[in-house]
Amino acid sequence: MTMIKPQGRTMLRIKDLDIDTGKIEYYEDEVFKDNPLEGLKKKYTPIAKQRLFIYPDSNIPRFKLKAFCDKHKISIAKAKETADVFFMHPDTANDGAIYYDYEFSTTFMHRQYFLDYLKKATKVGDVRYVKLISDLANHPDSAIILQDTYTFQNHGIGKYKLDIVEPGDTDDNNNELVPNCEDNGRRTKIYTMSAEQKANFALLEGKDIYHSDALLALLNDGGTVIDEEMYQGVNNLFNSNDTHDHRVAMEAMANCDYQKSAVYLLMLFYYNHKLIYNCDSKTHVNFKSFLKFFNLNATRGIDIDDIIERLKDKKLLTRSNLNIVMAKAKELLDESATNVSTYFVPTGIAPIEEIIKEVEETDSLQTPAIPVADPMTETQITDL
């Protein structure tokens, strides 16, 4: 069974603190650094008589499901209550609204720093702040959530404004300042749960819950495998001026074996993103499944590093896949060097140590190895 029990931090959230109106609002809030649904299982083995419930926004092609269910003697449940296996994406149900909320730019200030500031900025014995000061002093977490940093920085309490210093902030002379906030990456999502969301989440505990990718991988297993020759053929379709050819290319991408074709699929998206964005096939359920499987967005392109990241995420960064990406990266390097120098050419590229270790770990897990196209080789490239 998949037991999903997200571990968060319970902190005091200072929502409103107005010295002029006397309004004080704060409460305990449980905060999660990671998506609470990230613990979904990634590998599913169908068992006869199972009833599957698939969350609506998982982008699973329904027409492929019937043959899959018939083959394995399983069925699809229309209601969660009658199912024993669940499939969802971590961003399920309208960006997770059923199970969690998220926000950006949350400031985690050191609790003691804010407590010292509050004692200094308020009059001793001011009854409005006695309980807050007491709760701050006795709270077990080392930080608080400061929701309205603008008011504190620009107006403060009384004559005392609050300096917000994040890790890495410097003064006018580029000297690093001592932070009074935690380094939580303010542009990273911070997840929270309301009481209702926690109740919804509790219903998942003890259930067999899988990532939608686990089902997508099986639905496409046995499909066409894109090798170098087919990759060139699909690229030629994208190079056509006929939009029908673009649709055919995208259909080929959507219906192949995602895992065995991963490196070429990602490079096709990399090179042809603008054509994909302008094609109406991007909204077809099959192509949306492909996008969701690799965490791609039709409105945004990717770069070579993104290809590596997605291969890492799927545990598909094998030696041969890396060499294929490196060959393409070498082509890009050659093109860029041609644009900036008449006299110099690049002689080769090599992966960083982190990638070498990742490849060794992934290759060790391939038993039997996932079939992939033979790696491209060029003498200028430093292969593993």
Sine and cosine of phi, psi and omega as CSV:
sin_phi,cos_phi,sin_psi,cos_psi,sin_omega,cos_omega
0.00,0.00,0.52,-0.86,0.06,-1.00
-0.99,-0.12,0.95,-0.33,0.01,-1.00
-0.99,-0.11,0.96,-0.29,-0.01,-1.00
-1.00,-0.09,0.95,-0.30,0.02,-1.00
-0.73,-0.68,1.00,0.07,-0.04,-1.00
-0.90,0.44,0.67,-0.74,0.02,-1.00
-0.97,-0.24,0.89,-0.47,-0.01,-1.00
-0.89,-0.45,-0.05,-1.00,0.08,-1.00
-0.93,-0.36,0.76,-0.65,0.04,-1.00
-1.00,-0.05,0.91,-0.42,-0.11,-0.99
-0.78,-0.62,0.35,-0.94,0.14,-0.99
-0.99,0.13,0.79,-0.61,0.06,-1.00
-0.97,-0.24,0.90,-0.44,0.06,-1.00
-1.00,0.07,0.98,-0.18,-0.09,-1.00
-1.00,0.05,-0.66,0.75,-0.05,-1.00
-0.52,-0.86,0.77,-0.64,0.01,-1.00
-0.55,-0.84,1.00,-0.10,-0.12,-0.99
-0.90,-0.44,0.93,-0.37,-0.04,-1.00
-0.92,0.39,-0.48,0.87,-0.05,-1.00
-0.97,0.23,-0.69,0.72,-0.04,-1.00
-1.00,-0.04,-0.27,0.96,-0.03,-1.00
0.98,0.21,0.15,0.99,-0.01,-1.00
-0.98,0.22,0.82,-0.58,0.04,-1.00
-0.78,-0.63,0.83,-0.55,0.02,-1.00
-0.68,-0.74,0.85,-0.53,0.07,-1.00
-0.45,-0.89,0.38,-0.93,-0.02,-1.00
-0.31,-0.95,0.25,-0.97,0.07,-1.00
-0.98,0.18,0.65,-0.76,0.00,-1.00
-0.67,-0.74,0.68,-0.73,0.06,-1.00
-1.00,-0.04,0.81,-0.59,-0.11,-0.99
-0.88,-0.48,0.67,-0.74,0.00,-1.00
-0.87,-0.50,0.75,-0.66,0.02,-1.00
-0.96,0.29,-0.59,0.81,-0.05,-1.00
-0.93,-0.36,0.38,-0.92,0.07,-1.00
-0.82,0.58,0.83,-0.56,-0.04,-1.00
-0.87,0.50,-0.29,0.96,-0.02,-1.00
-0.98,-0.17,0.24,0.97,-0.04,-1.00
-0.95,0.33,-0.21,0.98,-0.06,-1.00
-0.99,0.10,0.28,0.96,-0.04,-1.00
-0.93,0.37,0.61,-0.79,0.00,-1.00
-0.94,0.33,0.58,-0.82,-0.11,-0.99
-0.97,-0.25,-0.14,0.99,-0.02,-1.00
-0.79,-0.61,0.82,-0.57,-0.07,-1.00
-0.86,-0.51,0.72,-0.69,0.10,-1.00
-0.90,-0.44,0.92,-0.38,-0.04,-1.00
-0.91,0.41,0.62,-0.78,0.02,-1.00
-0.82,-0.58,0.72,-0.69,-0.05,-1.00
-0.79,0.62,0.64,-0.77,0.05,-1.00
0.98,0.20,0.04,1.00,0.09,-1.00
-0.92,0.39,0.51,-0.86,0.08,-1.00
-0.90,-0.43,0.85,-0.52,-0.09,-1.00
-0.98,-0.19,0.68,-0.73,0.17,-0.99
-0.91,-0.41,0.81,-0.59,-0.05,-1.00
-0.91,-0.41,0.87,-0.50,0.00,-1.00
-0.89,0.46,0.62,-0.78,-0.18,-0.98
-0.83,0.56,-0.59,0.80,-0.11,-0.99
-1.00,-0.07,0.37,0.93,0.03,-1.00
-0.98,0.20,-0.18,0.98,0.01,-1.00
0.82,0.57,0.74,0.67,0.10,-1.00
-1.00,-0.06,0.84,-0.54,0.01,-1.00
-0.89,0.45,0.92,-0.40,-0.09,-1.00
-0.91,0.42,-0.56,0.83,-0.07,-1.00
-0.93,0.36,-0.38,0.92,0.06,-1.00
-0.99,0.15,-0.33,0.94,-0.08,-1.00
-0.94,0.35,-0.60,0.80,-0.10,-1.00
-0.87,0.49,-0.75,0.66,0.00,-1.00
-0.89,0.45,-0.61,0.79,0.01,-1.00
-0.90,0.43,-0.71,0.71,-0.01,-1.00
-0.92,0.40,-0.66,0.75,0.02,-1.00
-0.88,0.47,-0.66,0.75,-0.03,-1.00
-0.89,0.46,-0.65,0.76,-0.11,-0.99
-0.98,-0.21,0.06,1.00,0.04,-1.00
0.85,0.52,0.73,0.68,0.08,-1.00
-0.85,-0.53,0.15,-0.99,-0.04,-1.00
-0.66,-0.75,0.24,-0.97,0.01,-1.00
-0.97,-0.23,0.80,-0.61,0.03,-1.00
-1.00,0.03,0.67,-0.74,0.04,-1.00
-0.99,0.11,-0.39,0.92,-0.02,-1.00
-0.84,-0.55,0.61,-0.80,-0.01,-1.00
-0.86,0.51,-0.57,0.82,-0.09,-1.00
-0.91,0.42,-0.40,0.92,-0.06,-1.00
-0.98,-0.19,0.09,1.00,-0.06,-1.00
-0.98,-0.18,0.41,-0.91,0.11,-0.99
-0.85,-0.53,-0.10,1.00,0.09,-1.00
-0.71,-0.71,0.70,-0.71,-0.08,-1.00
-0.84,-0.54,0.59,-0.81,0.07,-1.00
-0.80,-0.60,0.78,-0.62,0.04,-1.00
-0.49,-0.87,0.31,-0.95,0.12,-0.99
-0.99,-0.13,0.52,-0.85,0.02,-1.00
-0.83,0.56,-0.43,0.90,0.04,-1.00
-0.99,-0.13,0.48,0.88,-0.14,-0.99
-0.92,0.40,0.31,-0.95,0.13,-0.99
0.84,0.54,0.94,0.34,0.05,-1.00
0.81,0.59,0.87,0.49,-0.02,-1.00
0.87,0.50,0.54,0.84,0.14,-0.99
0.99,0.11,0.15,0.99,-0.13,-0.99
-0.84,0.54,-0.44,0.90,0.02,-1.00
-0.94,0.35,-0.55,0.83,-0.15,-0.99
-0.92,-0.38,-0.36,0.93,-0.03,-1.00
-0.27,-0.96,0.28,-0.96,0.16,-0.99
-0.89,-0.45,0.27,-0.96,0.09,-1.00
-0.60,-0.80,0.37,-0.93,0.00,-1.00
-0.53,-0.85,0.28,-0.96,0.04,-1.00
-0.90,-0.43,0.22,-0.98,0.14,-0.99
0.85,0.53,0.58,0.82,0.07,-1.00
-0.98,0.19,0.75,-0.66,0.02,-1.00
-0.99,-0.17,0.85,-0.52,0.08,-1.00
-0.98,-0.20,0.99,-0.12,-0.01,-1.00
-1.00,0.03,0.60,-0.80,0.07,-1.00
-0.86,0.52,0.79,-0.61,-0.10,-0.99
-0.85,0.52,-0.70,0.72,-0.05,-1.00
-0.90,0.43,-0.59,0.81,0.01,-1.00
-0.90,0.44,-0.71,0.70,-0.02,-1.00
-0.93,0.38,-0.59,0.81,0.03,-1.00
-0.90,0.45,-0.70,0.71,0.03,-1.00
-0.89,0.45,-0.64,0.77,0.03,-1.00
-0.89,0.46,-0.70,0.71,-0.04,-1.00
-0.90,0.43,-0.64,0.77,0.03,-1.00
-0.90,0.43,-0.59,0.81,-0.02,-1.00
-0.97,0.26,-0.60,0.80,-0.13,-0.99
-0.99,0.11,-0.30,0.95,-0.03,-1.00
-0.94,-0.35,0.40,-0.92,0.01,-1.00
-0.96,0.28,0.62,-0.79,0.02,-1.00
-0.88,0.48,0.77,-0.64,0.04,-1.00
1.00,0.09,0.01,1.00,0.04,-1.00
-0.88,0.48,0.92,-0.40,-0.15,-0.99
-0.90,0.44,-0.36,0.93,-0.03,-1.00
-0.92,0.39,-0.44,0.90,-0.13,-0.99
-0.94,-0.35,-0.05,1.00,-0.07,-1.00
-0.86,0.51,-0.74,0.67,-0.05,-1.00
-0.92,0.38,-0.67,0.74,0.01,-1.00
-0.88,0.48,-0.72,0.70,0.01,-1.00
-0.88,0.47,-0.64,0.77,0.01,-1.00
-0.92,0.40,-0.69,0.72,0.00,-1.00
-0.91,0.41,-0.61,0.79,0.05,-1.00
-0.90,0.43,-0.69,0.72,-0.05,-1.00
-0.90,0.43,-0.50,0.87,-0.10,-0.99
-0.97,-0.23,0.00,1.00,-0.06,-1.00
-0.98,0.22,0.66,-0.75,-0.11,-0.99
-0.96,0.27,-0.44,0.90,-0.05,-1.00
-0.98,0.20,0.53,-0.85,-0.09,-1.00
-0.99,0.15,-0.10,0.99,-0.03,-1.00
-0.71,-0.71,0.28,-0.96,0.11,-0.99
-0.83,-0.56,0.31,-0.95,0.12,-0.99
-0.99,-0.12,0.88,-0.48,0.02,-1.00
-0.98,-0.21,0.96,-0.29,-0.16,-0.99
-0.98,0.20,-0.62,0.78,-0.08,-1.00
-0.91,-0.42,0.98,0.18,-0.02,-1.00
-0.95,0.32,-0.48,0.88,-0.04,-1.00
-0.87,0.49,-0.73,0.69,-0.03,-1.00
-0.89,0.46,-0.69,0.73,-0.04,-1.00
-0.93,0.37,-0.61,0.79,-0.04,-1.00
-0.96,0.27,-0.58,0.81,-0.10,-0.99
-0.99,-0.14,-0.41,0.91,-0.02,-1.00
-0.84,-0.54,-0.68,0.73,0.02,-1.00
0.92,0.38,-0.24,-0.97,0.07,-1.00
-0.93,-0.37,0.85,-0.52,-0.08,-1.00
0.89,0.46,-0.76,-0.65,0.01,-1.00
-1.00,-0.06,0.05,1.00,-0.07,-1.00
-0.98,-0.20,0.90,-0.43,0.11,-0.99
-1.00,-0.07,0.36,-0.93,-0.08,-1.00
-0.95,-0.32,0.88,-0.47,0.06,-1.00
-0.98,0.19,0.79,-0.61,0.06,-1.00
-0.98,-0.22,0.92,-0.39,-0.03,-1.00
-0.87,-0.48,0.94,-0.34,0.03,-1.00
-1.00,0.07,0.46,-0.89,0.09,-1.00
-0.81,0.59,0.76,-0.65,-0.01,-1.00
0.99,-0.12,-0.20,0.98,0.04,-1.00
-0.92,0.39,0.58,-0.81,-0.01,-1.00
-0.79,-0.62,0.31,-0.95,0.06,-1.00
-1.00,0.05,-0.13,-0.99,-0.04,-1.00
-0.89,0.45,-0.37,0.93,0.01,-1.00
-0.99,-0.12,0.24,0.97,0.03,-1.00
0.92,0.40,0.41,0.91,0.10,-0.99
-1.00,0.03,0.73,-0.68,-0.04,-1.00
-0.94,0.33,0.74,-0.67,-0.02,-1.00
-1.00,0.03,0.40,-0.92,0.04,-1.00
-0.98,0.21,0.87,-0.49,-0.08,-1.00
-0.96,0.29,0.54,-0.84,0.16,-0.99
-0.92,-0.40,0.21,0.98,0.05,-1.00
-0.80,-0.60,0.39,-0.92,0.08,-1.00
-0.97,0.23,0.45,-0.89,0.07,-1.00
-1.00,0.08,1.00,-0.01,-0.05,-1.00
-0.92,-0.38,0.10,1.00,0.00,-1.00
0.91,0.41,0.99,0.15,-0.16,-0.99
-0.89,0.45,-0.30,0.95,0.02,-1.00
-0.99,-0.11,0.20,0.98,0.05,-1.00
-0.99,-0.17,0.54,-0.84,0.02,-1.00
-0.89,0.46,0.67,-0.74,0.16,-0.99
-0.90,-0.43,0.79,-0.61,-0.10,-1.00
-0.98,-0.21,0.62,-0.79,0.05,-1.00
-0.69,-0.73,0.26,-0.97,0.03,-1.00
-0.71,-0.70,0.72,-0.70,0.15,-0.99
-0.99,0.13,0.13,-0.99,0.02,-1.00
-0.87,0.49,-0.65,0.76,0.00,-1.00
-0.91,0.41,-0.66,0.75,0.01,-1.00
-0.92,0.40,-0.61,0.79,0.06,-1.00
-0.89,0.46,-0.61,0.79,0.03,-1.00
-0.91,0.41,-0.66,0.75,0.06,-1.00
-0.89,0.45,-0.65,0.76,-0.04,-1.00
-0.92,0.40,-0.58,0.82,-0.03,-1.00
-0.88,0.48,-0.46,0.89,0.01,-1.00
-0.93,0.38,-0.33,0.94,-0.01,-1.00
-0.99,0.12,-0.36,0.93,-0.09,-1.00
-0.90,0.43,0.72,-0.70,-0.01,-1.00
1.00,0.08,-0.05,1.00,0.01,-1.00
-1.00,-0.03,0.36,-0.93,0.08,-1.00
-1.00,0.06,0.97,-0.23,-0.14,-0.99
-0.85,-0.53,0.77,-0.64,-0.06,-1.00
-0.84,-0.54,0.46,-0.89,0.16,-0.99
-0.93,0.38,0.63,-0.78,0.00,-1.00
-0.86,0.51,-0.42,0.91,0.04,-1.00
-0.88,0.48,-0.50,0.87,-0.01,-1.00
-0.89,0.46,-0.59,0.81,0.03,-1.00
-0.98,0.18,-0.64,0.77,0.03,-1.00
-0.85,0.52,-0.66,0.75,-0.02,-1.00
-0.87,0.48,-0.62,0.78,0.00,-1.00
-0.96,0.28,-0.59,0.81,0.00,-1.00
-0.91,0.42,-0.50,0.87,-0.03,-1.00
-0.99,-0.17,-0.06,1.00,0.01,-1.00
-0.90,0.43,0.74,-0.68,-0.04,-1.00
1.00,-0.01,-0.04,1.00,0.05,-1.00
-0.97,0.24,-0.03,-1.00,0.01,-1.00
-0.88,0.48,0.67,-0.74,0.07,-1.00
-0.98,-0.21,0.85,-0.53,0.01,-1.00
-0.98,0.19,0.88,-0.48,0.10,-1.00
-0.95,-0.31,-0.16,-0.99,-0.07,-1.00
-0.88,0.48,-0.66,0.75,-0.03,-1.00
-0.91,0.43,-0.72,0.69,0.00,-1.00
-0.92,0.39,-0.59,0.81,0.05,-1.00
-0.84,0.55,-0.72,0.70,0.02,-1.00
-0.90,0.43,-0.62,0.78,0.01,-1.00
-0.90,0.44,-0.69,0.72,0.03,-1.00
-0.92,0.40,-0.62,0.79,0.06,-1.00
-0.88,0.48,-0.62,0.78,0.03,-1.00
-0.89,0.46,-0.59,0.81,0.07,-1.00
-0.89,0.45,-0.66,0.75,0.04,-1.00
-0.92,0.40,-0.49,0.87,-0.01,-1.00
-0.97,0.23,-0.15,0.99,0.02,-1.00
-0.95,0.32,0.43,-0.90,0.07,-1.00
-1.00,0.06,-0.05,1.00,-0.02,-1.00
-1.00,-0.05,0.88,-0.48,-0.03,-1.00
-0.90,0.43,-0.40,0.91,0.08,-1.00
-0.88,0.47,-0.62,0.78,0.04,-1.00
-0.89,0.45,-0.57,0.82,0.03,-1.00
-0.91,0.42,-0.63,0.78,0.02,-1.00
-0.91,0.42,-0.66,0.75,0.02,-1.00
-0.89,0.46,-0.65,0.76,0.02,-1.00
-0.89,0.46,-0.68,0.73,-0.02,-1.00
-0.94,0.34,-0.54,0.84,0.06,-1.00
-0.91,0.41,-0.64,0.77,0.04,-1.00
-0.89,0.46,-0.66,0.75,0.02,-1.00
-0.89,0.45,-0.67,0.74,-0.11,-0.99
-0.96,0.30,-0.40,0.92,-0.13,-0.99
-0.94,-0.34,0.16,0.99,0.03,-1.00
-1.00,0.00,0.05,-1.00,0.08,-1.00
-0.97,0.24,0.94,-0.33,-0.12,-0.99
-0.86,0.51,-0.71,0.71,-0.11,-0.99
-0.95,0.32,-0.69,0.73,-0.05,-1.00
-0.97,0.22,-0.27,0.96,-0.01,-1.00
-0.94,-0.35,0.16,0.99,-0.22,-0.98
-0.80,0.60,-0.76,0.65,-0.12,-0.99
-0.90,0.44,-0.64,0.77,0.00,-1.00
-0.96,0.27,-0.58,0.81,0.06,-1.00
-0.87,0.50,-0.71,0.70,-0.02,-1.00
-0.91,0.41,-0.60,0.80,0.02,-1.00
-0.96,0.28,-0.54,0.84,0.11,-0.99
-0.89,0.46,-0.67,0.75,0.06,-1.00
-0.91,0.42,-0.66,0.75,-0.01,-1.00
-0.85,0.53,-0.75,0.66,-0.09,-1.00
-0.98,0.20,-0.42,0.91,-0.16,-0.99
-0.86,-0.51,0.36,0.93,-0.10,-0.99
-0.83,0.56,-0.69,0.73,-0.06,-1.00
-0.90,0.43,-0.63,0.77,0.05,-1.00
-0.92,0.40,-0.62,0.79,0.04,-1.00
-0.90,0.45,-0.68,0.73,0.00,-1.00
-0.88,0.48,-0.59,0.81,-0.07,-1.00
-1.00,0.04,0.03,1.00,-0.03,-1.00
-0.98,-0.22,0.70,-0.71,-0.04,-1.00
-0.93,0.38,-0.27,0.96,0.01,-1.00
-0.92,0.40,-0.22,0.98,-0.01,-1.00
-0.90,0.43,-0.33,0.94,0.00,-1.00
-0.99,-0.11,-0.01,1.00,0.04,-1.00
-0.93,0.36,0.60,-0.80,-0.10,-0.99
-0.86,0.52,-0.60,0.80,0.01,-1.00
-0.90,0.44,-0.70,0.71,-0.02,-1.00
-0.95,0.31,-0.56,0.83,0.08,-1.00
-0.89,0.45,-0.55,0.83,0.06,-1.00
-0.90,0.44,-0.68,0.73,0.05,-1.00
-0.87,0.50,-0.72,0.69,0.00,-1.00
-0.87,0.49,-0.70,0.72,-0.06,-1.00
-0.93,0.37,-0.60,0.80,-0.02,-1.00
-0.87,0.50,-0.64,0.77,-0.02,-1.00
-0.98,-0.19,0.19,0.98,0.01,-1.00
0.82,0.58,0.77,0.64,0.03,-1.00
-0.95,-0.31,0.33,-0.94,0.03,-1.00
-0.74,-0.68,0.80,-0.60,-0.06,-1.00
-0.88,0.47,-0.33,0.94,-0.02,-1.00
-1.00,0.03,-0.15,0.99,-0.06,-1.00
-0.75,-0.66,0.67,-0.75,0.06,-1.00
-0.99,0.12,0.03,-1.00,0.04,-1.00
-0.75,-0.67,0.23,-0.97,0.08,-1.00
-0.88,-0.48,-0.02,-1.00,-0.05,-1.00
-0.86,0.51,-0.65,0.76,0.02,-1.00
-0.89,0.46,-0.59,0.81,0.04,-1.00
-0.90,0.44,-0.59,0.81,0.05,-1.00
-0.87,0.48,-0.72,0.69,0.02,-1.00
-0.87,0.49,-0.69,0.72,-0.02,-1.00
-0.88,0.48,-0.66,0.75,-0.03,-1.00
-0.95,0.30,-0.57,0.82,0.11,-0.99
-0.91,0.42,-0.63,0.77,0.06,-1.00
-0.88,0.47,-0.71,0.71,-0.05,-1.00
-0.88,0.48,-0.57,0.82,-0.01,-1.00
-1.00,-0.02,0.10,0.99,-0.05,-1.00
0.84,0.54,0.65,0.76,-0.02,-1.00
-0.87,-0.49,0.24,0.97,0.00,-1.00
-0.99,0.12,0.95,0.30,0.02,-1.00
-1.00,0.08,0.14,-0.99,0.00,-1.00
-0.86,0.51,-0.74,0.68,-0.03,-1.00
-0.93,0.38,-0.64,0.77,0.05,-1.00
-0.89,0.46,-0.66,0.75,0.02,-1.00
-0.89,0.45,-0.69,0.72,-0.01,-1.00
-0.88,0.47,-0.56,0.83,0.04,-1.00
-0.91,0.40,-0.71,0.71,0.02,-1.00
-0.90,0.43,-0.65,0.76,0.00,-1.00
-0.88,0.48,-0.61,0.79,0.02,-1.00
-0.89,0.46,-0.67,0.75,0.02,-1.00
-0.93,0.37,-0.62,0.78,0.04,-1.00
-0.89,0.45,-0.61,0.79,0.03,-1.00
-0.89,0.46,-0.65,0.76,0.04,-1.00
-0.87,0.50,-0.69,0.73,0.02,-1.00
-0.90,0.43,-0.63,0.78,0.02,-1.00
-0.90,0.44,-0.67,0.74,0.04,-1.00
-0.87,0.50,-0.70,0.71,-0.02,-1.00
-0.90,0.45,-0.69,0.73,-0.02,-1.00
-0.92,0.38,-0.63,0.78,0.00,-1.00
-0.91,0.41,-0.60,0.80,0.02,-1.00
-0.88,0.48,-0.54,0.84,-0.04,-1.00
-0.98,0.22,-0.36,0.93,-0.10,-0.99
-0.93,-0.38,-0.23,0.97,-0.06,-1.00
-0.55,-0.83,0.66,-0.75,0.08,-1.00
-1.00,0.01,-0.39,0.92,-0.20,-0.98
-0.94,-0.33,-0.21,0.98,-0.08,-1.00
-0.83,-0.55,0.60,-0.80,0.09,-1.00
-0.76,-0.65,0.53,-0.85,0.06,-1.00
-0.94,0.34,0.58,-0.81,-0.02,-1.00
-0.98,-0.22,-0.20,0.98,0.02,-1.00
0.32,-0.95,0.18,-0.98,0.05,-1.00
-0.73,-0.68,0.33,-0.95,0.03,-1.00
-0.56,-0.83,0.54,-0.84,0.02,-1.00
-0.96,0.28,0.45,-0.89,0.06,-1.00
-0.96,0.29,0.24,-0.97,-0.09,-1.00
-0.86,0.51,-0.61,0.79,-0.01,-1.00
-0.86,0.50,-0.65,0.76,-0.02,-1.00
-0.94,0.34,-0.62,0.78,0.04,-1.00
-0.85,0.52,-0.70,0.72,0.01,-1.00
-0.91,0.41,-0.64,0.77,0.01,-1.00
-0.88,0.47,-0.69,0.72,0.00,-1.00
-0.90,0.44,-0.70,0.71,0.01,-1.00
-0.87,0.50,-0.65,0.76,0.01,-1.00
-0.92,0.39,-0.69,0.72,-0.01,-1.00
-0.91,0.42,-0.70,0.72,0.01,-1.00
-0.87,0.49,-0.56,0.83,-0.01,-1.00
-0.93,0.37,-0.36,0.93,-0.01,-1.00
-1.00,0.01,-0.20,0.98,-0.07,-1.00
-0.99,0.15,0.99,0.11,0.03,-1.00
-0.74,-0.67,0.99,-0.15,-0.05,1.00
-0.97,0.25,0.30,-0.95,-0.05,-1.00
-0.89,0.45,0.60,-0.80,0.09,-1.00
-0.93,0.37,0.83,-0.56,-0.01,-1.00
-0.89,0.45,0.78,-0.62,0.07,-1.00
-0.70,-0.71,0.23,-0.97,0.02,-1.00
-0.91,0.41,0.45,-0.89,0.04,-1.00
-0.85,0.52,0.68,-0.73,-0.04,-1.00
-0.90,0.43,0.61,-0.79,0.10,-0.99
-0.96,0.28,0.59,-0.81,0.00,-1.00
-0.77,-0.64,0.68,-0.74,0.11,-0.99
-0.67,-0.74,0.67,-0.74,-0.11,-0.99
-0.90,0.44,-0.45,0.90,-0.05,-1.00
-0.96,0.29,-0.27,0.96,-0.13,-0.99
-1.00,-0.05,0.68,-0.73,0.10,-1.00
-1.00,0.08,1.00,-0.07,0.04,-1.00
-0.96,0.29,0.29,-0.96,0.10,-1.00
-0.94,0.35,0.00,0.00,0.00,0.00
